[in-house]
Amino acid sequence: QVQLVESGGGLVQPGGSLRLSCAASISIFSINYMGWFRQAPGKERELVGTITGSGSGIIKYADSVKGRFTMSRENVKNTVYLQMNSLKPEDTGVYYCQLRRWGADYWGKGTLVTVSS
C-alpha cells in the first residue's frame, strides 16, 4: 500500500512563503509522476503542478501559480516539495499530494494552507 504524508501547511500573510513536503512510502524514481492539487472552500480540487519520477524530472504548473511556486524532488528521501512564494489569499486551501504509478492514483490526506492578514 502506497502512503503519502504531506506537511508544511499553516497560516501565512499575503506575500509570504511556505514549503510543503510530501513523503512517499515507496521509491519515487520509478513512478509515473507526483502532483500537488489544492481545494479551496466550496470549490473543486484543482491541479497545481506535476513532476515526473525518472530522469531530471519534467515539471508542469498551473497558470495561476507559474513564477510563484516551484516543485522539486529528493529521490533519496522519496519526497517531493512545493515551494510557494508570493502567496495570495486565493491560494488558500487544502493541498493534496498525488502519486501515479502503473495507472493507479494514490492521495495523501492533505495539509491546510491559509493565506490571510
C-alpha positions as CSV (number, residue, x, y, z in Angstrom):
1,Q,0.0,0.0,0.0
2,V,1.4,3.4,-1.0
3,Q,1.2,6.1,1.6
4,L,1.7,9.8,1.1
5,V,2.2,12.2,4.0
6,E,2.0,15.9,3.4
7,S,3.4,18.5,5.8
8,G,4.4,22.2,6.0
9,G,1.0,23.9,5.8
10,G,0.0,26.7,8.0
11,L,-1.1,30.3,8.3
12,V,0.9,32.9,6.3
13,Q,0.4,36.5,5.4
14,P,-0.1,37.6,1.8
15,G,3.2,37.9,0.1
16,G,4.7,35.3,2.4
17,S,6.2,31.8,1.7
18,L,5.7,28.2,2.7
19,R,7.3,25.0,1.7
20,L,5.2,21.9,1.6
21,S,6.6,18.4,1.7
22,C,5.1,15.1,0.5
23,A,6.9,11.9,1.7
24,A,6.1,8.7,-0.1
25,S,6.4,5.2,1.3
26,I,7.9,3.9,-1.9
27,S,10.7,4.9,-4.2
28,I,9.6,7.8,-6.4
29,F,12.2,7.1,-9.0
30,S,10.1,4.6,-10.9
31,I,6.7,6.3,-10.7
32,N,4.9,8.0,-13.5
33,Y,4.6,11.3,-11.7
34,M,3.7,13.1,-8.5
35,G,1.5,16.1,-8.3
36,W,0.2,18.7,-6.0
37,F,-3.5,19.6,-6.0
38,R,-5.5,22.1,-3.9
39,Q,-9.1,22.5,-2.9
40,A,-10.4,25.9,-1.7
41,P,-13.6,26.0,0.4
42,G,-16.6,25.4,-1.8
43,K,-14.6,24.8,-4.9
44,E,-13.4,21.7,-6.8
45,R,-10.0,20.3,-6.4
46,E,-7.5,21.7,-9.0
47,L,-4.1,20.8,-10.2
48,V,-1.2,22.9,-9.0
49,G,1.7,21.1,-10.6
50,T,3.3,17.7,-11.5
51,I,6.8,16.3,-11.6
52,T,7.8,13.1,-13.3
53,G,9.7,10.5,-11.4
54,S,12.5,9.5,-13.6
55,G,15.3,11.4,-15.2
56,S,15.7,15.1,-14.5
57,G,12.0,15.5,-13.7
58,I,9.7,17.2,-16.1
59,I,7.7,19.8,-14.2
60,K,4.4,21.4,-15.3
61,Y,2.5,24.1,-13.4
62,A,-1.0,25.6,-13.5
63,D,-1.0,29.1,-15.0
64,S,-2.2,30.5,-11.7
65,V,1.0,29.6,-9.9
66,K,3.6,29.9,-12.6
67,G,6.5,32.1,-11.4
68,R,5.5,31.8,-7.8
69,F,5.5,28.1,-7.0
70,T,8.4,25.7,-7.5
71,M,8.3,21.9,-7.4
72,S,11.3,19.8,-6.7
73,R,12.0,16.2,-5.6
74,E,14.6,14.4,-3.5
75,N,14.7,10.8,-4.6
76,V,16.9,9.7,-1.7
77,K,14.1,10.8,0.7
78,N,11.3,9.8,-1.6
79,T,10.0,13.3,-1.1
80,V,8.5,16.0,-3.3
81,Y,8.4,19.6,-2.3
82,L,6.3,22.6,-3.2
83,Q,7.9,25.9,-2.6
84,M,5.3,28.6,-2.5
85,N,6.3,32.2,-2.7
86,S,4.3,35.5,-3.1
87,L,1.3,33.8,-1.6
88,K,-2.1,35.3,-2.2
89,P,-5.4,34.9,-0.3
90,E,-6.7,32.9,-3.3
91,D,-4.0,30.3,-2.7
92,T,-5.9,29.3,0.5
93,G,-7.0,25.7,0.6
94,V,-6.1,22.1,1.4
95,Y,-3.1,21.0,-0.5
96,Y,-3.0,17.3,-1.5
97,C,-0.2,15.2,-2.8
98,Q,-0.9,12.7,-5.5
99,L,1.2,9.8,-6.9
100,R,0.6,7.9,-10.0
101,R,2.2,4.5,-10.6
102,W,1.2,1.8,-13.0
103,G,-2.1,3.6,-13.8
104,A,-3.2,3.8,-10.1
105,D,-3.5,7.0,-8.2
106,Y,-2.7,7.5,-4.5
107,W,-3.5,10.5,-2.4
108,G,-2.4,12.0,0.9
109,K,-4.7,13.4,3.5
110,G,-3.8,17.0,2.7
111,T,-2.3,19.9,4.5
112,L,-4.1,23.2,5.1
113,V,-2.7,26.5,3.8
114,T,-4.3,29.7,4.9
115,V,-3.2,33.0,3.4
116,S,-4.6,35.8,5.4
117,S,-3.6,39.0,7.1
